[in-house]
Amino acid sequence: MTIKETVRKYSQKLKYVTHIPAKEIEILICHLLDKNNIWLHINYNSTFEKEKELEKLVNKRATNYPLEYIINKASFYGESFITKEGVLIPRPETELLVDNAIEILKNRNCKTKVLEIGTGSGIISVMLALLIKDIEIIAVDINQKALDLAKQNAIKHKVSNKIDFRYSNLYENVNEDDIFMTISNPPYIANDYKLPENVKFEPSNALFGGNIGDELLKDIIDSTYKRDIKYLLCEMGYDQKQPLENYFKSFDIKNYEFYKDYEKFDRGFTIQFN
């Protein structure tokens, strides 16, 4: 059976799991053969000899098991990152959070210290380290598996010298008093929210933020303000703009802005404290 025929056959098994079943079969084939998409299409009519291995992976994916955990990688900000079960999978909308941070950081002419709370696979810290020359980052998480993976990604992208990875619950193990910016994509989903099937395979402590969902976000706002950190950038839930905007009134804030994601849902905010 050729690669083309294999794609046609096995994409039928994924048509109820993904809107791009043929593309996902191609990705799995590339993963098995350790080849890229260009090679695949040049060799589309060649014989495919790993059907048994592919069938196992397709059957696993058909249970809604995330593709990124099967191939152990995900794309973020145009770069490839290592992914592993037990650590949150990178999402495209988090690129917007990085964009907002870069806008603030790019014109500073001195070394800037940034804290990332809940680093996960390290994508935010690694991208900031790659894109901002004079930066020092503290990246914290309460998931040791996430910290280990984030370190791997920092080494892969040759920025581990710029990032200090620490086990810490929010600011618990962060004593520095010269942090310019805190950035975070924290858990912000309400505890009783019914997750889509594929998301259920991801770690719950990286998803659920409390009974309402915004409790952790409010803790981060409160702690950041008390530490006299100038900027706070966070991702949030699509329905949290109004309660968070009301919460902002408790603080001495110079300026704040909300932003929308690619689907035009409210997705995050930037606060500049006085």
N, C-alpha and C positions, 0 to 999 in steps of 0.2 A: 504493500500500500504506500502511495506517495504521501509526502507532507500535505499536499493540497487535499487529498482524499481523507487523510487523518483529521485535518481541521474540520472538514465538512461533517464527518462522522461524529466526532466528540463534542462539537459545539452544540449538538442537539441536547446533550446531557446538562448543559449549563443555561439553557434558554430561559429557565424560570428563576435563575439565581443572579444573573447579570444582564445588563442591556447590551453588552459587547461580548457575547459568548465566543465568537470566532477569534476575536483579538486575544481573549484570555487563553484560549488553546494555543495560539501562537506564542504567547509569553511563556507558557508551561513547556512548550517544545524547546524554545530557546534556552530555558533554564536547564532542561535535561541534557541538551547538547552543548551547553556553554557557548552559545553563538548569539550574535545580535540580529536585529530585525532585518537589516540589509542582507546579511547572509541568507536568512530564511527565505526571503522572496526571490533571491537569485536561484535558490535551490528548491523552489516550491514543487517541482516535478520529480525531485529525487526520492528514492526509497527511504521510508522512515523505519528504523529498526528498533525503536524503544517503546513499542506500543504498550507492553505490559506495565512498564514504569509509568507511562503517561496515564493509563487507565486508573492506576492507584491514586495519582494526584487529582485527576478529574473527579473521581468518586469522593475524595475528601473535600474538594471545592464545592461539590454538589450539595454538601451538608451545610452550606453557607460559611464554612471555614474560610477566613480571609486569605485572599491570594497573596498578600504581602507576607503572611506567616509561612506560606508554602515555599515561596521563592527567596525568603529572607532578605528582601530589599524593597525599598519604596523610593519614589522620586519626590524631591522637595526642592523648590527654588532652582530647578534645573540641575540639581546634583543627586547622586545616588547615595542612599543611606541604608545601613544594615538595620534590619528589623528582626525582632524575636518575640515569640509568644511570651506573654506576661508583661509586655511594655506597649503602651499606646501607639497605634499606627499613625504616622504623620498625615495631616489633612491639608489639602490645598489652601483652604481659607486662612490657615495660620501664616501663609506667606504674606498676607496683608499686615499682620502684626509685625513681622520683620520689616516690611516696607516702612511702616510708621516709625519704628525705632531708628532706622537708617536716616530718615529725613531729619531727625533731631540730632543724631550723632555725627553725621558726615562733615559738618562744618566746624566742629570743635578742633581747636589747635593744641590740645593738651591730652595727656593720657586720661582716659575716662574709665571709671569703674562701674560695671553693670552687674546687677544681681538678677539671675533667672530663678524663679520659684517654680518647682515642678518640671524639671528639665526633660523628663521622659527619655526619649532616644537621643536627645541632645541637639535636635535640629536647629532650634532658635539660637542657642549659644554658638554652635559651630558656624552657622551662616553669618552671625554678627562678627565672629572672629575672622572669617574669611573676607568680609566686605569692609570692615573698619580697621584701619591699620593700627592705630594707637589705642588699643582697648585691653582692659583687664576684666575678666568675667568670673564671677562666682556662680556656680550652677548647683542648685540643691534639689534633693528629692527624698521622699521617705521610702522609696522602692529601691532596694540595693541592686536588684536585677536591672532596673532602668539606669542606675548610675554606671554599672559595669558596661552596659551597652553604649551609653553616651560617651564613655571613655574610648571605646572601640571606634566610634564614629569620629571622635576628635583626632585620634591617631590616624585613621584612614585619610582624613582631610588635612593632616599635618598642622593642626592648630592646638594640640594638647598643651603647648607651652603658654597659651593665652587663657586657659580655662582651669579654674580650681574647682573640682567636683567634690561635693560634700554631702554627707548624709545629714539631713536637717528637716525638721517639721517647720515649714515657713521660715521665720527668722531665728529659730531657736539656737542654731549654731553659727549665726552670723553676727559678729561683734564689730565689724568695721564701721567707722563713722564718716567715711568719705565716698559713699555710694551715690552716684549721680542719678541713676535710673534703675528701677525695678521693672522687670517684664515677666509676664506669666500667662500661660494658657492653663488655668487651674481646672479642677473638676467643677462643673457648674450645672449638672443635670439633677433635677429633683429625685430623691430616693425612690419614689413610687412610679417613676416614669417607665413605661414599657419600651425597652430597647428593641431596635430592629434585630433580626436573627443574627446577622453577621457581626454586629457590635457586641453581642453577648460573649464572644470569645476573647474580648479585650478586658484588661484588669478593671474591676469595678471601682477601685480606689483612685483611678485616674479619670473616672467619669462622673461619679455621684458626689454632689457638693453639699448635701444636707436635705432636710425635709422640704424646704422651699427650693433649694438649688443654689441660691446666691450667698449662702452663709460664709463660705470660704472666701469668696470675692470680697465680702465686707470686712472679714478679718484682715485680708491683705491690704485693703485700703486704709484701715485703721492703723495697722502696724507701720505701714510705709509713711503715713503722715507723722506719727509719733517719732520716727527716726530722722525727720527733716530731710528726706530724700526728695529731690526736686521733681522727678518725673515718675509716673506710674502708668504702664501700658498693659492692658489685660484683654484677653478674649472673654466673651460672655455668651449667655444663651440668647436666642432671638427674642424672647419675651421679657428680658430683664432690664431694658433701658429705663422704663419709668420708675421702678422701685430703686434702682441704683442712682438715678438722677436725684431722687428725693433724699437718698442717703448722703449724697455729695454736700447737701446743705449744712451738714454738721461740721464741715471742715473749712479751713481757710484756703480756698482754691483760687488761683490766679486765672486759670483757663481750663476748660475741658471740652473734648470733642468725642462724639460717637462715630463709628464708621459701619458700613454695611459690607456683607460678603459678596461673593460672585453671584449669588442668587437673590441679592437685594434684601436679605434679612439683616436686622441689626446684629452685629457680631462682636463688637469690642469698643474700647474707649482709651483715650489718652487723657491723663490728668497732669496739669502743671500746678504744683502747690506753690504758695507764696513763701 
